[in-house]
Amino acid sequence: MELPEAKQKFIEAWGKLGSEWGINRTMAQVHALLLISPEAQTTEEIMLTLSISRGNANMTLRELIGWGLVEKQHKAGERKEYFFADKDTWNIARQVAKERRKRELDPVIKVLDELSRVEGDAKDPEFITFTQSVKDINKLAKNVDKTLDTMLKAEENWFWGSIFKIFK
């Protein structure tokens, strides 16, 4: 397989993976393109490579910047904006985990905490089942949150070393 074909295959695979994780396919493809580009890319280069509209490219780049996965750069003497993705996979994983935590896990924990205070008849089977389910899910969510917190604060080698010790 030649490099151009391999690059296209990577972009498509990253886009599919992103959509499996609930991330817009185009957003994942733009991120993939920037990951494998040695130089920062302009909006026009991204549009041309991925065959997407300017509006789609601009919206996607703003979203990637919002996620902390892409940075905007300016080159002296040029009016064009350039976009660059951090190539460090550990930084990427931590940033995605941080954003997913903020957008998904934190709101769920807030609701579960609220539901943990529901009042009812302690002898009612429906109340017992409801409160136990909420308690168990809340415990799991908070353990996931603690694990994410550890990941976000950890250095890569320490984190993976700790995880692999658990599974030995």
N, C-alpha and C positions, 0 to 999 in steps of 0.2 A: 504494500500500500504506500502510495506517495504521500508526502506531507500535506498537500492541499486536501486530499481526500480524508486523511486522518483528522485534520483540523475540523472539517465539516462534520465528520462522524462524532467527534468530541462535542461540538456545539449542539448537535441534535440530541446526543445522549444526555448532556447536562440539562437541556431543556426538558426532556422527558422526565428526568429525575426530579427536577424542580416542580413540575406539574404533579408528580406523585406526592410530593411533600406539601402541596397546597400553595405553591408559588407560581405565579404567572409564567407560562412557557417562554414567552418573549423575554421577560425579565431574566430568566435563567440563561437564555441563549446569549443575551447581551453580556451578562456577567461572564459566561464561558469565553466569548470572543475576547473580552478584555483580559481574562486570565491568561490566555495563550498568546496575547500580543506583546511583543517585547517593548513596544513604544506605546505611549498614550494615543488614543484614537479620537478623531473628531466625530461629531454627530453624522456628518456626511459619509465618512468611511464606514461607520456602523450601519447606516441605512443601506449603503451599497452592498456591503458584505452579506447582510441578513435579509435584504429585500423587504425592508419595513418602511413605513411612512415616517415623515419627520415628526408628526404628532405622536406616533407610537414610540419613536426613539426618544423624544424629549420627555414624555411621561415616564417611560421606563428608566431612563437615566436619573430623573428626579427621585424615583422610588428607590433605586439602588443607592443613591447618595443618602436618602433617608434611612436606609437599612445600615449605613456605614460600611458598605461593601465597595463603593466606588468613590473616587475623589475627582474633583474638577481641577484642572490645571490650566494655567495661561502661559504662553510662550512670549517672551519679549518681542515686541514689534509686530505681533499678530493679533488679529481681532477674534480669531476662532478660539473656541473652548475645546480643550482636550480632556479626555476621560481615561482614568487609570484605575485598575483593580489591584489591591494588595494580593501578592502571589503566595503569601504565607498561609498554608492550609490550616494551621492551628488558629491563627488570627481569624480566618474566615469562619471556622467552626464555632469559635467563641462568639463572634459577632452575630452569627445566625441564631445561636442558642440564646443570646441576650435579647435579641429582637423577638424571637418566638416566645420567650418567657414573658416579656412585657405585653405582647399582643394576645397571648393565649392563656398561659398558666396563671399569671397574676389575676386576671378577671375571674377565672374559675375558682381560685382560692378565695377571693373576696365573696363570691356567691356561696361557696360551701361554708365559709365562716358564718355568714348570715343564716344559712339553713341549719347550722349546728345549734342555733339558739331557739329553734322552733319549740313551741309549747304544746303539750297534749297529754293525754291519759297514758301514763307509764305502763298500763296493763293492756292497752289496745294493741293487737297484733300489727295493724297497719302502722301505727306510730312507732312501735318497736323496730319493725323492718325498715321503715324510712330513716329513723335516726341512726340505726346501725350502718345502713348503706352509706349515708352521708358521712358518718364518722370514718368509715373505712376508706372511702374515696378521698376524703380530706387528708387523712394520714398519708395515703399514697402520694397525693399531689404535693404535700409538704416535704415528703422524702425526695421526690423528684426535684423540687425547688432547692433543697439543700445540696443535692448532687450537682445541679446546675451551678449553684453558688460556688461550690468547690472547684468545678471545672473553670468557671470564669476567673477565679483567683489564682489558679494553678499554672505552673509551667508545664509544658507539654510532656517532657520526660517523666516528671514526677507523677502526673495524672495517669498516664498510660501504665506506668510501673505499678501504681496503686491498684488500678483496675485489674491488671493481669494477675496480681497476687490474689485477688478475690476468687478468680476463676481457676486457680491451680488445684 
